[in-house]
């Protein structure tokens, strides 16, 4: 069955749609939990289904290095290896090659680098990366892109756009942009680069549009630039992309980032924030971030988020969660991750419902008011409110 | 409802029974997963129910220090605090005071010690410990005992027996041995000490029998003595205890220890082995221990234990589990713990079934033959077989 994106309705630039894959439908806007190494950290597939995640991420760079593409292919590809029968998206790992690996040589042909795990030497080309992603078997696979650092010179940004466009074309030339080698379709998405320069974003988008992908990603954002600037670039770039194709903002972001980006026309998100913060004892709630170890919660028997109906909030108190983190119990990260993934997935479901009912901007205002104001009746609320304001 | 033990049948000294509590029935022989700090490490209550655990342990010493008895009582006691509606047993923490804390002064009255967490100074008496356990609210609470080190002099062992007997009587004098202060009955169990000396074990047992407890534990075993000697003491001590009361062997042990101890008349067990080993990447299987990181499993797509029907074995391969451990993913300990708890709980269910059908000793021989022989068709089996033999 071909992968198909249906744009159901819009509310100004905000969109509600659905991405159909052979591993289930993905209603959008959607948050994709990050399972870099073929596992969402501290969450079983049971938890992911409990929070109604419809698609998760994995990373081809990490999996190439460990356990290796051959192993996963032999296991019956990624869905079977990690016991996830819903949709999967693999990032190519372009970002990771530049940020994690010991880079030896980048050229028009590809990139030579040393593994961040064991120092072994490898060479990636757009062709080898696409081949690896096809063999991993994700429903959506990403082009191999060049993500420049921030800040970078205009020349660097131009080079990144040029290389990303060239590599996108070479990647698409391997098997096409809709790949039918595993008994189901895999869709290849292009990635728009261009740093914070509108003209370069436009140039990058036009190059990709000429190739013609079934979906487009916005890469190289939330890498250090100001929030307002990021949102401007998101809005500008989204406006360049075809309405009937999904738009994926890579590696972003906070709950406020997601809501603001939905308002600017983005459909798909991934970010390590909910899972990474949860493991460190900070969760997202409808009234802002909550630091579980806060002494104020030692005898607070209310749930993490009184507005939340997740497993953790239905069954456990802040006092118990705090105890788990103070005592170093693995159950702390497990329960906190369950909550924060539920929060992110529900946030996107709520946003979708609001777009469908034509009330997205009312809903967005109410959400932001609550999220940034803190709860007046909860210890530490004023601190959290302040923290959230700084976060913007 | 009073806590009631029913001895259903015996097969030589092996017993099948049932312990009824207001938080459900506990069929015996039973393995009790260890939740020292009010959490079974890396296992949610959902996992514990999935492996059909009917009772879990917690530790009063640990909970007294963190988060404090007041906090748990205010939370609605232990069952509610940790979201576990089945039976709970609390160890008094006698063993932990002597093994973990910085001991300042032991006397007939009690023990002064410094917390292993923050060095704070505390004084435990048999009365304060029982009061703490009653407030924690477990269904079964343990007397405050004195567990001598091993090896120890005969004089030390005699002193431990004397102190344990005196403290058991003082503990029982506080609220009696069947306590009705929380709206359900809590049963106080006595603990037999006496190191490896039969006459001291007899003296200790007789002192406790005179007080009259609804259950008896065998303490101070598996602390360094030879396995054969441990099993002799288990058999001897069990023979001194009344047939109509449950017998609990504290802190023991390997799958073989459990099976051999059931053969000698023990009904209840707890041990950190399955959970601790699982977190470190070693699981128990029907053909012995399996070290998940073993390179032989890198492309082994069979389950951890082909004879196991647990969630982990139904859904995941050895190759995936190995990948999780090599990659440092929390999901590795979570899935390995799920398996090993299932293995221990099923082992005791199988033992019970065998006693009920009068075939315990046949079953025991088959189990041990398989457990110690390793699987001939599995990589690393010969190593595991050797390792298991050494373990005895």
Interface residues (C-beta under 8 A of the other chain):
Chain A: X37 X38 X39 X40 X41 X42 X43 X44 X45 X46 X66 X67 X71 X74 X75 X76 X81 X82 X83 X279 X298 X299 X301 X315 X316 X317 X319 X320 X322 X323 X324 X326 X327 X329 X330 X331 X333 X334 X335
Chain B: X37 X38 X39 X40 X41 X42 X43 X44 X45 X46 X66 X67 X71 X74 X75 X76 X81 X82 X83 X279 X298 X299 X301 X315 X316 X317 X319 X320 X322 X323 X324 X326 X327 X329 X330 X331 X333 X334 X335
